[in-house]
C-alpha cells in the first residue's frame, strides 16, 4: 500500500469513506474537503464520525448504542 493522496468522502446518509484524490468519487459520494494519506484520512474520519448510524436512522430518533448505555 502506498501513501498516495486520498480524500475523505461522504454520502447522503452522512457515512464517511476514503477515496483516491486523483479519481472522481463514485456516484452518491462527495469530497468533504479533507485530504491526506490514507491513515490521516482514517484518523480524521474517526474524529468527525461520532455516530455511525445512517442519517435516515438518526432522523427517526432511534437512540444510539452509546445513548442506550450498551
C-alpha positions, -999 to +999 in steps of 0.1 A: +000+000+000+013+035-009+009+068+008-008+083-023-031+112-016-066+103-005-098+122+002-124+119+028-158+115+011-193+114+025-226+102+011-262+115+016-266+093+047-235+111+062-214+079+061-177+085+055-150+068+035-117+074+018-112+077-019-082+083-042-076+120-048-069+116-085-103+100-092-138+112-092-158+098-062-184+072-071-220+083-076-236+094-044-204+104-027-188+138-025-155+151-011-156+167+024-125+189+018-101+168+039-072+152+021-040+134+032-025+100+034-049+070+039-041+069+076-046+107+080-079+104+064-089+074+086-078+094+117-099+123+105-130+101+100-126+087+135-127+122+149-157+135+129-179+104+125-191+101+161-224+085+154-221+057+128-259+053+123-271+064+088-287+098+088-321+083+080-319+062+112-308+091+133-336+112+119-361+086+132-350+094+167-337+059+174-311+062+202-276+051+195-260+022+214-240+048+233-272+066+243-288+033+255-258+026+277-248-006+259 
